[in-house]
Amino acid sequence: MAQNSAIEWTNATWNPVTGCTKISAGCDNCYAERFSERFRGVPNHPFEHGFDLMLRPERMEQPLTWKKPKMIFVNSMSDLFHKKVPNSFISEVFETMERANWHVFQVLTKRSSLMKRFVNTRYRDKPVPSHIWLGTSLEDHSKRSRIKHLQDTNAEVRFLSIEPLIGPPGELDLSKIRWVIVGGESGPFARPMQLSWARSARDQCTEQGVPFFFKQWGGFRPKSGGRELDGREWNEFPKVLITSKMPDRQIIASG
């Protein structure tokens, strides 16, 4: 848990689950795994068990104690929809998010089909509340099926994280998508992102009227290459139904 986050598109992180397993090429150089494994075997450290999947019920109500509205990235160190996370535990996470409705929660998964199944069962008759944003992550054109899963998920605010972008994004159908984040990979084995790939994603967002956020070029460190694309920073955010919930530092964009 962190009440403040260095991630450019959020304010805080909340990790009721930690640890994960790899499912596609975008996971190859996972920053969360690299960080967690540094502490494997350290007694009483939060990551004493490295990147093994761990449920953290003691963290379940943390957002309820944060009285100032925040944008909260859910499970920055895991994937809420990992197949080994019980639906009952996921339900508790959603109950907390529903109760803490003065925050905006950003739920991001690579397991988009499992998210769709859970959400469409839980919210059979109405969409997920608009302060809970649901997103999926893809790394190149080969994972665009995740977009379709997201589009078929009963939510009001859907977003894409195209990070790390390690190949051409291909043609993107952004219907029902309210926000797109793009970023390059960081770390000692970072794979470079091509300018044409970043431009392709941005131009398709512009053409389809979807807010675009360019997080980083990446490199050995996250900020190695800066954040400018074609001479400017792209810091667009989706318009939310209750804009007073958005922290002051966020930039509101239409879409």
Backbone as CSV, one residue per row, in Angstrom:
resi,resn,N_x,N_y,N_z,CA_x,CA_y,CA_z,C_x,C_y,C_z
1,MET,0.849,-1.188,0.000,0.000,0.000,0.000,0.882,1.234,0.000
2,ALA,0.496,2.219,-0.782,1.212,3.491,-0.765,0.193,4.609,-0.928
3,GLN,0.148,5.531,0.050,-0.788,6.642,-0.048,-0.364,7.631,-1.123
4,ASN,0.884,7.539,-1.558,1.370,8.367,-2.661,2.103,7.467,-3.637
5,SER,1.940,7.725,-4.917,2.545,6.877,-5.936,3.322,7.714,-6.935
6,ALA,4.439,7.164,-7.415,5.219,7.829,-8.454,4.678,7.538,-9.842
7,ILE,3.690,6.646,-9.948,3.088,6.344,-11.239,2.320,7.571,-11.717
8,GLU,2.599,8.012,-12.939,2.109,9.313,-13.396,0.589,9.398,-13.495
9,TRP,-0.096,8.281,-13.710,-1.531,8.347,-13.976,-2.391,7.967,-12.769
10,THR,-1.786,7.935,-11.581,-2.563,7.622,-10.386,-2.000,8.406,-9.216
11,ASN,-2.668,8.329,-8.065,-2.198,8.997,-6.845,-1.679,8.035,-5.800
12,ALA,-2.271,6.837,-5.749,-1.949,5.885,-4.690,-2.096,4.471,-5.231
13,THR,-1.516,3.511,-4.513,-1.678,2.102,-4.857,-2.252,1.362,-3.662
14,TRP,-3.004,0.312,-3.959,-3.632,-0.527,-2.939,-3.481,-1.970,-3.384
15,ASN,-2.853,-2.785,-2.552,-2.530,-4.152,-2.940,-3.116,-5.176,-1.975
16,PRO,-4.411,-5.472,-2.088,-4.985,-6.548,-1.289,-4.514,-7.932,-1.739
17,VAL,-3.871,-7.995,-2.912,-3.215,-9.204,-3.399,-1.820,-8.805,-3.863
18,THR,-0.832,-9.649,-3.606,0.501,-9.448,-4.167,0.960,-10.750,-4.809
19,GLY,1.885,-10.619,-5.758,2.404,-11.792,-6.451,1.568,-12.158,-7.655
20,CYS,2.178,-12.839,-8.607,1.478,-13.168,-9.852,2.275,-14.226,-10.597
21,THR,1.775,-14.605,-11.784,2.505,-15.485,-12.704,2.389,-14.898,-14.104
22,LYS,3.347,-15.235,-14.960,3.415,-14.654,-16.298,2.432,-15.335,-17.246
23,ILE,1.792,-14.519,-18.105,0.865,-15.106,-19.080,1.143,-14.656,-20.510
24,SER,1.965,-13.627,-20.724,2.271,-13.198,-22.086,3.583,-12.430,-22.092
25,ALA,4.045,-12.038,-23.281,5.362,-11.429,-23.430,5.510,-10.132,-22.649
26,GLY,4.409,-9.427,-22.431,4.475,-8.190,-21.662,4.886,-8.413,-20.222
27,CYS,4.794,-9.654,-19.744,5.159,-9.997,-18.372,6.641,-10.342,-18.222
28,ASP,7.358,-10.488,-19.321,8.706,-11.062,-19.272,9.624,-10.358,-18.283
29,ASN,9.585,-9.031,-18.272,10.478,-8.253,-17.415,9.702,-7.514,-16.330
30,CYS,8.770,-8.199,-15.703,7.837,-7.592,-14.749,8.567,-6.827,-13.640
31,TYR,8.245,-5.534,-13.526,8.884,-4.704,-12.496,8.488,-5.166,-11.101
32,ALA,7.232,-5.603,-10.937,6.748,-6.017,-9.617,7.482,-7.275,-9.159
33,GLU,7.694,-8.194,-10.073,8.442,-9.407,-9.721,9.882,-9.067,-9.360
34,ARG,10.508,-8.210,-10.162,11.906,-7.843,-9.905,12.055,-7.200,-8.527
35,PHE,11.109,-6.327,-8.185,11.150,-5.672,-6.877,10.913,-6.672,-5.750
36,SER,9.898,-7.490,-5.886,9.497,-8.401,-4.808,10.566,-9.438,-4.504
37,GLU,11.182,-9.975,-5.552,12.135,-11.058,-5.349,13.400,-10.596,-4.634
38,ARG,13.657,-9.304,-4.607,14.814,-8.787,-3.860,14.701,-9.107,-2.383
39,PHE,13.481,-9.293,-1.898,13.255,-9.442,-0.462,12.847,-10.859,-0.070
40,ARG,12.902,-11.787,-1.014,12.536,-13.167,-0.678,13.453,-13.682,0.441
41,GLY,12.818,-14.249,1.447,13.575,-14.821,2.548,13.914,-13.856,3.668
42,VAL,13.571,-12.568,3.488,13.833,-11.589,4.552,12.719,-11.696,5.588
43,PRO,13.026,-12.134,6.783,11.964,-12.361,7.790,11.132,-11.108,8.056
44,ASN,9.820,-11.305,8.085,8.843,-10.266,8.432,8.738,-9.138,7.405
45,HIS,9.425,-9.254,6.281,9.257,-8.256,5.215,7.953,-8.545,4.476
46,PRO,7.236,-7.506,3.983,6.007,-7.764,3.226,6.206,-8.712,2.047
47,PHE,7.432,-8.758,1.490,7.703,-9.662,0.373,8.677,-10.767,0.786
48,GLU,8.515,-11.237,2.011,9.320,-12.367,2.495,9.181,-13.575,1.578
49,HIS,8.009,-13.712,0.947,7.756,-14.834,0.039,7.918,-14.428,-1.420
50,GLY,8.676,-13.359,-1.653,8.951,-12.929,-3.014,7.690,-12.597,-3.770
51,PHE,7.585,-13.121,-4.979,6.449,-12.803,-5.851,5.418,-13.924,-5.866
52,ASP,5.458,-14.801,-4.872,4.408,-15.816,-4.755,3.069,-15.113,-4.532
53,LEU,2.017,-15.673,-5.099,0.689,-15.073,-4.937,0.266,-15.136,-3.473
54,MET,-0.096,-13.979,-2.921,-0.498,-13.888,-1.516,-1.747,-13.022,-1.402
55,LEU,-2.763,-13.525,-0.704,-3.922,-12.715,-0.367,-3.594,-11.923,0.893
56,ARG,-4.012,-10.658,0.923,-3.702,-9.772,2.047,-4.998,-9.219,2.660
57,PRO,-5.766,-10.061,3.346,-7.059,-9.602,3.894,-6.907,-8.460,4.890
58,GLU,-5.754,-8.360,5.542,-5.545,-7.280,6.507,-5.516,-5.912,5.840
59,ARG,-5.369,-5.871,4.524,-5.341,-4.608,3.786,-6.702,-4.251,3.179
60,MET,-7.687,-5.104,3.390,-8.937,-4.985,2.644,-9.612,-3.622,2.814
61,GLU,-9.541,-3.024,4.001,-10.285,-1.796,4.240,-9.393,-0.550,4.231
62,GLN,-8.166,-0.660,3.755,-7.274,0.498,3.744,-7.874,1.728,3.069
63,PRO,-8.486,1.615,1.880,-9.011,2.826,1.230,-10.067,3.550,2.060
64,LEU,-10.740,2.831,2.934,-11.764,3.453,3.775,-11.145,4.390,4.802
65,THR,-9.874,4.216,5.081,-9.192,5.078,6.065,-8.599,6.320,5.417
66,TRP,-8.580,6.369,4.089,-8.045,7.535,3.377,-9.204,8.493,3.100
67,LYS,-9.273,9.560,3.833,-10.439,10.443,3.762,-10.366,11.417,2.594
68,LYS,-9.160,11.767,2.154,-9.030,12.659,1.012,-9.195,11.865,-0.284
69,PRO,-10.028,12.327,-1.226,-10.230,11.579,-2.470,-8.926,11.352,-3.228
70,LYS,-8.769,10.138,-3.719,-7.579,9.767,-4.477,-7.975,8.944,-5.694
71,MET,-7.080,8.911,-6.674,-7.143,7.897,-7.715,-6.249,6.761,-7.246
72,ILE,-6.803,5.556,-7.157,-6.108,4.429,-6.547,-5.947,3.302,-7.569
73,PHE,-4.702,2.959,-7.854,-4.376,1.832,-8.721,-4.476,0.562,-7.879
74,VAL,-5.397,-0.316,-8.243,-5.657,-1.533,-7.474,-4.725,-2.650,-7.943
75,ASN,-3.952,-3.178,-6.997,-3.037,-4.298,-7.267,-1.954,-3.942,-8.276
76,SER,-1.176,-2.937,-7.945,-0.010,-2.608,-8.761,1.044,-3.703,-8.691
77,MET,0.934,-4.579,-7.676,1.916,-5.654,-7.484,1.306,-7.032,-7.726
78,SER,0.224,-7.083,-8.485,-0.433,-8.361,-8.737,-1.477,-8.185,-9.832
79,ASP,-2.361,-9.161,-9.948,-3.499,-9.101,-10.864,-4.701,-9.630,-10.097
80,LEU,-5.679,-8.765,-9.854,-6.840,-9.144,-9.049,-7.559,-10.356,-9.616
81,PHE,-7.478,-10.553,-10.939,-8.237,-11.627,-11.575,-7.371,-12.843,-11.904
82,HIS,-6.271,-12.983,-11.183,-5.486,-14.212,-11.295,-6.391,-15.391,-10.955
83,LYS,-6.214,-16.495,-11.653,-7.127,-17.634,-11.490,-7.093,-18.228,-10.086
84,LYS,-6.037,-17.940,-9.313,-5.955,-18.480,-7.953,-6.512,-17.532,-6.895
85,VAL,-7.029,-16.392,-7.316,-7.689,-15.492,-6.370,-9.171,-15.877,-6.330
86,PRO,-9.688,-16.314,-5.190,-11.092,-16.763,-5.123,-12.065,-15.627,-5.443
87,ASN,-13.160,-15.979,-6.089,-14.189,-14.976,-6.379,-14.716,-14.314,-5.115
88,SER,-14.748,-15.059,-4.024,-15.223,-14.475,-2.767,-14.306,-13.342,-2.312
89,PHE,-13.002,-13.493,-2.539,-12.051,-12.447,-2.156,-12.192,-11.250,-3.096
90,ILE,-12.343,-11.509,-4.395,-12.555,-10.421,-5.351,-13.816,-9.646,-4.988
91,SER,-14.852,-10.356,-4.558,-16.095,-9.692,-4.150,-15.861,-8.756,-2.981
92,GLU,-15.016,-9.158,-2.035,-14.709,-8.275,-0.915,-13.995,-7.017,-1.382
93,VAL,-13.102,-7.162,-2.349,-12.413,-5.997,-2.906,-13.426,-5.044,-3.528
94,PHE,-14.369,-5.581,-4.289,-15.378,-4.725,-4.919,-16.294,-4.093,-3.872
95,GLU,-16.591,-4.806,-2.822,-17.414,-4.218,-1.765,-16.708,-3.027,-1.126
96,THR,-15.408,-3.142,-0.899,-14.650,-2.015,-0.357,-14.676,-0.842,-1.327
97,MET,-14.472,-1.113,-2.601,-14.482,-0.031,-3.588,-15.848,0.638,-3.663
98,GLU,-16.881,-0.141,-3.571,-18.231,0.429,-3.593,-18.463,1.335,-2.381
99,ARG,-17.994,0.904,-1.221,-18.177,1.695,0.001,-17.338,2.974,-0.033
100,ALA,-16.117,2.889,-0.542,-15.203,4.038,-0.570,-15.427,4.840,-1.855
101,ASN,-16.631,5.321,-2.035,-17.024,5.902,-3.320,-16.561,7.346,-3.505
102,TRP,-15.779,7.873,-2.567,-15.190,9.197,-2.771,-13.860,9.101,-3.520
103,HIS,-13.362,7.871,-3.697,-12.155,7.640,-4.481,-12.524,7.221,-5.903
104,VAL,-11.535,7.267,-6.787,-11.608,6.616,-8.101,-10.659,5.431,-8.060
105,PHE,-11.157,4.250,-8.370,-10.345,3.033,-8.367,-10.035,2.611,-9.803
106,GLN,-8.772,2.296,-10.055,-8.327,1.870,-11.382,-7.894,0.412,-11.299
107,VAL,-8.714,-0.476,-11.832,-8.455,-1.917,-11.789,-7.927,-2.337,-13.152
108,LEU,-6.718,-2.886,-13.172,-6.060,-3.232,-14.432,-5.678,-4.703,-14.415
109,THR,-6.026,-5.425,-15.485,-5.751,-6.854,-15.547,-5.316,-7.267,-16.953
110,LYS,-4.514,-8.322,-17.030,-4.266,-8.980,-18.306,-5.250,-10.127,-18.513
111,ARG,-5.931,-10.517,-17.460,-6.867,-11.642,-17.519,-8.274,-11.109,-17.777
112,SER,-8.426,-10.528,-18.936,-9.641,-9.782,-19.274,-10.878,-10.656,-19.361
113,SER,-10.729,-11.896,-19.797,-11.902,-12.769,-19.895,-12.426,-13.126,-18.512
114,LEU,-11.528,-13.295,-17.544,-11.966,-13.597,-16.182,-12.622,-12.380,-15.539
115,MET,-12.098,-11.199,-15.831,-12.730,-9.984,-15.318,-14.133,-9.840,-15.897
116,LYS,-14.263,-10.049,-17.184,-15.581,-9.927,-17.821,-16.584,-10.882,-17.176
117,ARG,-16.172,-12.111,-16.953,-17.072,-13.107,-16.376,-17.505,-12.707,-14.964
118,PHE,-16.542,-12.270,-14.144,-16.869,-11.885,-12.775,-17.786,-10.660,-12.757
119,VAL,-17.410,-9.623,-13.492,-18.154,-8.366,-13.458,-19.570,-8.549,-13.994
120,ASN,-19.705,-9.272,-15.091,-21.030,-9.428,-15.690,-21.949,-10.315,-14.866
121,THR,-21.363,-11.085,-13.961,-22.177,-11.848,-13.002,-22.559,-10.968,-11.816
122,ARG,-21.596,-10.232,-11.291,-21.858,-9.388,-10.115,-22.763,-8.214,-10.461
123,TYR,-22.561,-7.637,-11.628,-23.334,-6.469,-12.049,-24.211,-6.854,-13.239
124,ARG,-25.040,-7.826,-12.996,-25.871,-8.367,-14.070,-26.899,-7.345,-14.570
125,ASP,-27.426,-6.520,-13.662,-28.532,-5.630,-14.007,-28.139,-4.157,-14.122
126,LYS,-26.916,-3.834,-13.769,-26.460,-2.449,-13.854,-24.945,-2.448,-13.980
127,PRO,-24.382,-1.403,-14.581,-22.927,-1.383,-14.760,-22.189,-1.134,-13.456
128,VAL,-20.899,-1.425,-13.478,-20.030,-1.109,-12.349,-20.135,0.389,-12.071
129,PRO,-20.192,0.812,-10.821,-20.250,2.252,-10.513,-19.132,3.022,-11.209
130,SER,-19.437,4.255,-11.580,-18.526,5.018,-12.435,-17.227,5.417,-11.751
131,HIS,-17.138,5.276,-10.412,-15.868,5.579,-9.748,-14.928,4.375,-9.743
132,ILE,-15.372,3.257,-10.310,-14.530,2.071,-10.449,-14.230,1.890,-11.932
133,TRP,-13.018,2.201,-12.323,-12.607,2.105,-13.725,-11.997,0.728,-13.957
134,LEU,-12.386,0.084,-15.030,-11.882,-1.244,-15.353,-11.028,-1.177,-16.616
135,GLY,-9.842,-1.777,-16.540,-8.933,-1.715,-17.675,-8.258,-3.040,-17.951
136,THR,-7.722,-3.148,-19.164,-6.910,-4.306,-19.515,-5.617,-3.834,-20.147
137,SER,-4.611,-4.681,-20.050,-3.271,-4.339,-20.515,-2.922,-5.197,-21.728
138,LEU,-2.302,-4.583,-22.725,-1.797,-5.320,-23.875,-0.462,-4.738,-24.297
139,GLU,0.351,-5.570,-24.934,1.704,-5.149,-25.278,1.950,-4.998,-26.770
140,ASP,1.060,-5.540,-27.595,1.197,-5.417,-29.050,-0.106,-5.884,-29.691
141,HIS,-0.114,-5.947,-31.012,-1.351,-6.251,-31.731,-1.867,-7.662,-31.459
142,SER,-0.996,-8.566,-31.010,-1.413,-9.959,-30.832,-2.361,-10.142,-29.652
143,LYS,-2.484,-9.156,-28.795,-3.322,-9.284,-27.596,-4.578,-8.414,-27.680
144,ARG,-4.976,-8.048,-28.908,-6.127,-7.166,-29.047,-7.450,-7.833,-28.658
145,SER,-7.464,-9.171,-28.526,-8.691,-9.841,-28.078,-9.093,-9.369,-26.680
146,ARG,-8.110,-8.906,-25.910,-8.430,-8.398,-24.574,-9.321,-7.154,-24.653
147,ILE,-9.163,-6.382,-25.723,-10.008,-5.197,-25.889,-11.470,-5.611,-26.037
148,LYS,-11.707,-6.651,-26.810,-13.084,-7.131,-26.998,-13.674,-7.610,-25.675
149,HIS,-12.886,-8.309,-24.885,-13.372,-8.733,-23.562,-13.780,-7.523,-22.732
150,LEU,-12.944,-6.488,-22.774,-13.234,-5.279,-22.000,-14.486,-4.584,-22.512
151,GLN,-14.631,-4.493,-23.813,-15.811,-3.856,-24.392,-17.099,-4.579,-24.010
152,ASP,-16.988,-5.887,-23.777,-18.157,-6.688,-23.404,-18.364,-6.755,-21.894
153,THR,-17.556,-6.008,-21.132,-17.677,-5.974,-19.682,-18.631,-4.855,-19.289
154,ASN,-19.523,-5.134,-18.362,-20.595,-4.197,-18.007,-20.054,-3.087,-17.090
155,ALA,-19.356,-2.131,-17.703,-18.743,-1.035,-16.960,-19.073,0.283,-17.632
156,GLU,-18.924,1.370,-16.891,-19.108,2.707,-17.468,-17.787,3.290,-17.947
157,VAL,-16.709,3.057,-17.196,-15.403,3.603,-17.569,-14.450,2.442,-17.822
158,ARG,-14.078,2.264,-19.088,-13.146,1.213,-19.498,-11.879,1.880,-20.031
159,PHE,-10.721,1.303,-19.703,-9.481,1.906,-20.193,-8.479,0.834,-20.600
160,LEU,-7.527,1.246,-21.442,-6.453,0.368,-21.901,-5.116,0.883,-21.395
161,SER,-4.268,-0.042,-20.977,-2.870,0.273,-20.706,-2.037,-0.485,-21.736
162,ILE,-1.502,0.234,-22.703,-0.672,-0.394,-23.729,0.776,-0.196,-23.279
163,GLU,1.165,-1.012,-22.307,2.467,-0.875,-21.659,2.868,-2.201,-21.030
164,PRO,4.085,-2.674,-21.249,5.066,-2.059,-22.146,4.706,-2.315,-23.605
165,LEU,4.793,-1.287,-24.415,4.518,-1.433,-25.843,5.782,-1.988,-26.496
166,ILE,5.753,-3.267,-26.860,6.949,-3.927,-27.381,6.799,-4.362,-28.837
167,GLY,5.721,-3.915,-29.473,5.497,-4.228,-30.881,4.417,-3.325,-31.427
168,PRO,4.185,-3.351,-32.733,3.147,-2.487,-33.310,1.791,-2.764,-32.666
169,PRO,1.027,-1.715,-32.345,-0.278,-1.943,-31.724,-1.328,-2.448,-32.695
170,GLY,-1.092,-2.263,-33.997,-2.079,-2.661,-34.980,-3.288,-1.751,-34.970
171,GLU,-4.321,-2.162,-35.680,-5.548,-1.368,-35.739,-6.347,-1.572,-34.461
172,LEU,-6.681,-0.472,-33.797,-7.358,-0.524,-32.511,-8.809,-0.080,-32.640
173,ASP,-9.722,-0.932,-32.232,-11.134,-0.548,-32.122,-11.334,-0.014,-30.715
174,LEU,-11.511,1.306,-30.602,-11.610,1.945,-29.293,-13.037,2.312,-28.918
175,SER,-14.008,1.726,-29.594,-15.390,1.968,-29.203,-15.599,1.479,-27.768
176,LYS,-16.302,2.258,-26.982,-16.591,2.007,-25.568,-15.379,2.178,-24.664
177,ILE,-14.241,2.551,-25.214,-13.036,2.767,-24.415,-12.942,4.246,-24.077
178,ARG,-12.716,4.572,-22.801,-12.746,5.964,-22.359,-11.355,6.566,-22.148
179,TRP,-10.302,5.720,-22.240,-8.962,6.227,-21.909,-7.932,5.222,-22.393
180,VAL,-6.791,5.729,-22.885,-5.682,4.867,-23.305,-4.375,5.411,-22.733
181,ILE,-3.623,4.522,-22.076,-2.287,4.831,-21.561,-1.277,4.082,-22.424
182,VAL,-0.198,4.742,-22.803,0.874,4.093,-23.564,2.201,4.354,-22.868
183,GLY,3.048,3.328,-22.803,4.364,3.507,-22.203,5.349,2.456,-22.661
184,GLY,6.627,2.818,-22.619,7.694,1.891,-22.934,8.139,1.129,-21.698
185,GLU,8.906,0.094,-21.918,9.376,-0.757,-20.832,10.571,-0.121,-20.126
186,SER,10.704,-0.411,-18.838,11.852,0.066,-18.067,12.503,-1.101,-17.356
187,GLY,13.761,-0.891,-16.942,14.489,-1.924,-16.227,15.732,-2.349,-16.987
188,PRO,16.534,-3.221,-16.381,17.816,-3.599,-16.982,17.701,-4.347,-18.303
189,PHE,16.557,-4.938,-18.581,16.378,-5.679,-19.835,15.288,-5.062,-20.700
190,ALA,15.096,-3.764,-20.563,14.007,-3.074,-21.269,14.126,-3.247,-22.778
191,ARG,13.003,-3.571,-23.406,12.917,-3.657,-24.861,12.465,-2.301,-25.400
192,PRO,13.158,-1.746,-26.373,12.844,-0.380,-26.821,11.495,-0.285,-27.526
193,MET,10.833,0.834,-27.329,9.584,1.140,-28.009,9.878,2.028,-29.214
194,GLN,9.346,1.672,-30.359,9.570,2.445,-31.570,8.640,3.665,-31.616
195,LEU,9.158,4.764,-32.149,8.367,5.987,-32.283,7.096,5.733,-33.073
196,SER,7.191,4.953,-34.142,6.012,4.709,-34.990,4.915,3.981,-34.225
197,TRP,5.274,3.123,-33.284,4.259,2.408,-32.499,3.511,3.374,-31.591
198,ALA,4.259,4.245,-30.914,3.627,5.210,-30.006,2.740,6.169,-30.790
199,ARG,3.236,6.635,-31.934,2.444,7.549,-32.764,1.176,6.876,-33.261
200,SER,1.272,5.612,-33.638,0.097,4.897,-34.133,-0.999,4.852,-33.081
201,ALA,-0.626,4.515,-31.842,-1.626,4.468,-30.767,-2.213,5.848,-30.517
202,ARG,-1.353,6.863,-30.468,-1.846,8.223,-30.215,-2.777,8.691,-31.331
203,ASP,-2.365,8.481,-32.564,-3.172,8.968,-33.690,-4.530,8.277,-33.733
204,GLN,-4.567,6.993,-33.388,-5.856,6.306,-33.374,-6.746,6.820,-32.244
205,CYS,-6.141,7.179,-31.125,-6.923,7.801,-30.048,-7.495,9.135,-30.511
206,THR,-6.660,9.942,-31.146,-7.105,11.251,-31.631,-8.241,11.098,-32.622
207,GLU,-8.093,10.177,-33.557,-9.110,9.963,-34.593,-10.430,9.472,-34.006
208,GLN,-10.353,8.683,-32.944,-11.561,8.094,-32.362,-12.062,8.849,-31.125
209,GLY,-11.405,9.979,-30.807,-11.873,10.828,-29.731,-11.692,10.245,-28.341
210,VAL,-10.588,9.522,-28.139,-10.318,8.886,-26.846,-9.140,9.583,-26.171
211,PRO,-9.284,10.016,-24.919,-8.171,10.660,-24.201,-6.938,9.768,-24.176
212,PHE,-5.766,10.389,-24.377,-4.501,9.667,-24.523,-3.516,10.140,-23.476
213,PHE,-2.893,9.189,-22.780,-1.884,9.506,-21.763,-0.589,8.790,-22.127
214,PHE,0.464,9.571,-22.369,1.769,8.986,-22.683,2.597,8.965,-21.409
215,LYS,2.844,7.778,-20.884,3.478,7.647,-19.574,4.992,7.834,-19.625
216,GLN,5.655,7.158,-20.573,7.121,7.206,-20.581,7.669,6.502,-21.827
217,TRP,8.902,6.862,-22.192,9.631,6.111,-23.210,10.282,4.881,-22.609
218,GLY,10.628,4.966,-21.334,11.272,3.842,-20.672,12.777,3.822,-20.903
219,GLY,13.383,2.725,-20.530,14.832,2.580,-20.574,15.290,1.905,-19.295
220,PHE,16.551,2.085,-18.956,17.064,1.434,-17.751,16.254,1.833,-16.523
221,ARG,15.881,3.117,-16.456,14.984,3.607,-15.408,13.699,4.119,-16.060
222,PRO,12.591,4.129,-15.324,11.330,4.561,-15.933,11.391,5.932,-16.589
223,LYS,12.144,6.848,-16.007,12.173,8.216,-16.516,13.373,8.478,-17.433
224,SER,14.087,7.407,-17.808,15.304,7.589,-18.607,15.050,8.349,-19.905
225,GLY,13.973,8.019,-20.583,13.708,8.627,-21.885,12.761,9.803,-21.855
226,GLY,12.316,10.205,-20.658,11.379,11.314,-20.570,9.973,10.899,-20.938
227,ARG,9.097,11.921,-21.046,7.673,11.664,-21.289,7.134,12.401,-22.510
228,GLU,7.974,13.043,-23.263,7.472,13.803,-24.405,7.340,12.929,-25.649
229,LEU,6.254,13.124,-26.353,6.022,12.490,-27.651,5.757,13.595,-28.652
230,ASP,6.616,13.704,-29.643,6.509,14.769,-30.652,6.458,16.150,-30.003
231,GLY,7.355,16.343,-29.027,7.564,17.670,-28.476,6.624,18.120,-27.384
232,ARG,5.783,17.217,-26.883,4.873,17.616,-25.808,4.530,16.424,-24.943
233,GLU,4.065,16.705,-23.720,3.540,15.667,-22.853,2.046,15.481,-23.133
234,TRP,1.602,14.254,-23.077,0.190,13.917,-23.280,-0.352,13.401,-21.959
235,ASN,-1.155,14.225,-21.307,-1.638,13.937,-19.960,-3.162,13.920,-19.891
236,GLU,-3.796,13.403,-20.895,-5.257,13.417,-20.934,-5.840,12.323,-20.042
237,PHE,-6.971,12.639,-19.440,-7.712,11.714,-18.588,-9.156,11.656,-19.076
238,PRO,-9.864,10.581,-18.744,-11.277,10.529,-19.120,-12.117,11.486,-18.291
239,LYS,-13.178,11.963,-18.896,-14.163,12.737,-18.142,-14.941,11.762,-17.275
240,VAL,-15.088,12.084,-16.007,-15.858,11.221,-15.118,-17.174,11.898,-14.793
241,LEU,-18.145,11.115,-14.361,-19.476,11.654,-14.142,-19.507,12.641,-12.980
242,ILE,-18.689,12.375,-11.953,-18.630,13.278,-10.805,-17.207,13.801,-10.731
243,THR,-16.942,14.898,-11.411,-15.573,15.368,-11.565,-14.982,15.886,-10.268
244,SER,-15.820,16.193,-9.255,-15.283,16.670,-7.992,-14.453,15.605,-7.289
245,LYS,-14.595,14.348,-7.695,-13.807,13.281,-7.090,-12.376,13.256,-7.610
246,MET,-12.131,13.933,-8.703,-10.806,13.879,-9.296,-9.842,14.747,-8.510
247,PRO,-8.693,14.224,-8.088,-7.703,15.041,-7.396,-7.269,16.223,-8.241
248,ASP,-6.877,17.304,-7.570,-6.591,18.556,-8.241,-5.537,18.443,-9.327
249,ARG,-4.550,17.533,-9.147,-3.445,17.499,-10.111,-3.813,16.813,-11.418
250,GLN,-4.975,16.176,-11.461,-5.351,15.490,-12.677,-5.876,16.457,-13.733
251,ILE,-5.664,16.087,-14.975,-6.121,16.905,-16.103,-7.349,16.216,-16.711
252,ILE,-8.453,16.901,-16.744,-9.690,16.334,-17.271,-9.726,16.482,-18.786
253,ALA,-10.073,15.417,-19.460,-10.208,15.459,-20.916,-11.577,14.915,-21.284
254,SER,-12.079,15.345,-22.407,-13.365,14.824,-22.861,-13.187,13.408,-23.379
255,GLY,-14.261,12.661,-23.356,-14.194,11.314,-23.879,-15.004,10.361,-23.028
